Amino acid sequence: MLSVDELERAEREIVKHVQRIAVPEVLRALQKISSAKYSRQVTTELKNLRMPTFMPKFHPLLDEFGILRVGGRLENAIISSEAKHPVVLPYQHHVTDLIISQHHQITRHLGQEYVLSSLPQHYWIIKGRSAVRRVLNKCFRCKKLEAPSGEQLMANLPKERLMSGELSFSYLGVDYFGPLVVRQGGLNVKCYGCLFTFLVIRAVHIQVVPSFDTDNCRVTYGCSLGTNYQIQSQNPLSFARATGHSDEMLQTLMSEIHGILNSQPLTSDPNDLDPLTPNHLLLFEASSNLPPGSFCKEDVYSKCNT
């Protein structure tokens, strides 16, 4: 079992070996200058020596073990000495990749920015962002977690959606939502919203009904559509036979809702000042919304007062 001192000594030797291979000219230049000077005092002398142009910006220095570190301006900061002067590592080296991978695992594979915030506590990697991106792109676990989920191939549109020669309301889809609780005669009564979709023109209509009622479904549209129409539902078994009444105010709200929905453009051309909407096909105008009128409180109870 290796002791902590042995592990730290081994790490120092590995780092020194990597630096001798990656930046030998920087190490030779610093060895020519008194290592007792502070890093910012030798910056001017370093500019006159042959070394990579980016290195003088780091104000590099050699520590007591001969390891190249960043100088910087954090000498008076209340942080660890390793955070003040992190070890300089090259952009592309196997040891650099191993250290990035270690910090990537420490940060629980949370991504590039987390690794970049963890590394400067000990190391300063040249072109660090590009190096981290290169290593993380090879992470098998991240590829597995970020892989796009499988998508089912969409089936062909049903022929009812493509019957352009028929009336707009010849083919409908229907579904229910709710229950909605309304107040009737001092009692709380449940009712439901019956949502009709025009399959060809993508318009919608919402009708308030008292229950899952096949008769209500037919009566709602039978009077206006006649008998030549077809209704489709994903859950036809939920229909039942029943009778009842619904609240008029709730139906008014539903009318406002499907009026807004039918005002949504069917096209996405930003240059189209008057885009085509379902209301154009139903009402020959963009919107069916009327301007709000002036109502008094007594109007709400007009039915009760008569």
HELIX and SHEET records of a PDB file:
HELIX    1   1 VAL A    4  ALA A   22  1                                  19    
HELIX    2   2 PRO A   24  LYS A   32  1                                   9    
HELIX    3   3 SER A   39  GLN A   41  5                                   3    
HELIX    4   4 THR A   43  LYS A   47  1                                   5    
HELIX    5   5 MET A   55  PHE A   58  5                                   4    
HELIX    6   6 SER A   81  LYS A   84  1                                   4    
HELIX    7   7 HIS A   94  ILE A  106  1                                  13    
HELIX    8   8 GLN A  112  SER A  118  1                                   7    
HELIX    9   9 LEU A  119  GLN A  121  5                                   3    
HELIX   10  10 GLY A  128  LEU A  136  1                                   9    
HELIX   11  11 PHE A  140  GLU A  146  1                                   7    
HELIX   12  12 LYS A  159  LEU A  162  5                                   4    
HELIX   13  13 THR A  214  LEU A  225  1                                  12    
HELIX   14  14 PRO A  236  SER A  238  5                                   3    
HELIX   15  15 GLU A  248  LEU A  261  1                                  14    
HELIX   16  16 PRO A  278  LEU A  283  1                                   6    
HELIX   17  17 LYS A  297  VAL A  300  1                                   4    
HELIX   18  18 SER A  302  ASN A  305  1                                   4    
SHEET    1   A 2 LEU A  61  LEU A  62  0                                        
SHEET    2   A 2 LEU A  68  ARG A  69 -1                                        
SHEET    1   B 2 VAL A  87  LEU A  89  0                                        
SHEET    2   B 2 TYR A 123  ILE A 125  1                                        
SHEET    1   C 4 VAL A 204  VAL A 209  0                                        
SHEET    2   C 4 LEU A 187  PHE A 198 -1                                        
SHEET    3   C 4 TYR A 171  GLN A 184 -1                                        
SHEET    4   C 4 GLN A 230  SER A 233  1                                        
END                                                                             
